[in-house]
Amino acid sequence: NIKLSDIAQKFSFSQEHIIRIFKKNYGITPHRYILESKIRLAMIMLKTTDMRIDEIAEKLNFSDSHHFSTQFKKLMGYKPSLYRSS
C-alpha cells in the first residue's frame, strides 16, 4: 500500500508534480498504473488459483469485492467470474 503522499514527501515534491512526471514518462497516472497492475495480477490469480473473487480482491487491497469487480469490468469489459470461466 504505497501512498502518493508518502512518495511526494520522500522526494520533497508535491503530489501534483509526481503525477505530472509519471504521466509524462509513462502516459498514464500512477493511480491508473497501479490499478492496471492489480488487474493483471488478478487475471493471473483467476486463471491459476481456486481463490474466491472476494479473496483475490482482499489480497490485492481493493476495498471490497464489488469495487474489484467494477474496476475489472471497466478495464476488461467483462466480470472476473466470466473471465475465470472462459
Secondary structure by P-SEA (a helix, b strand, c coil): cccaaaaaaaacccaaaaaaaaaaaccccaaaaaaaaaaaaaaaaaacccccaaaaaaaaccccaaaaaaaaaaaccccaaaaaac
